[in-house]
Amino acid sequence: MFEVSVDYSFAAGHALRGYKGKCENVHGHNYRVRVTLAGENLDASGLLVDFADLRAAIQDVAQRLDHRYLNDLAPFDSLNPSAENLAKYFFDEIQGRIGNRGVRVEEVTVWETELTSATYRPNAR
Ligand SMILES: [Zn+2]
């Protein structure tokens, strides 16, 4: 199996509902997102997927969130905008944009800070 990853960063504000602590207050993060695609077969150029295509798909999703208050945007107007839920959101959105082509989204990691991240990986390894 081959895996290809692209990192992307964006800035956004959020507040965690029902959380007792500093993160219940409005604050912002410079988020980093890493999307990893996986597949068995390479194309004639020896690529699993073009980095540029994956980057464009991530950018397409991230642009909707960039410099916004996440709690105002669906699905985060009802779903808490935690790093975990953001990772699943990117996973589902990218999966829809990548199509199949024998390539699947394997996992998505979202960093809120350099030291803290959450990963969504639905397929057991
Ligand atoms: Zn936060």
Residues whose N, C-alpha, C, O or C-beta is under 5 A from the ligand:
A	BS01	ZN	C23
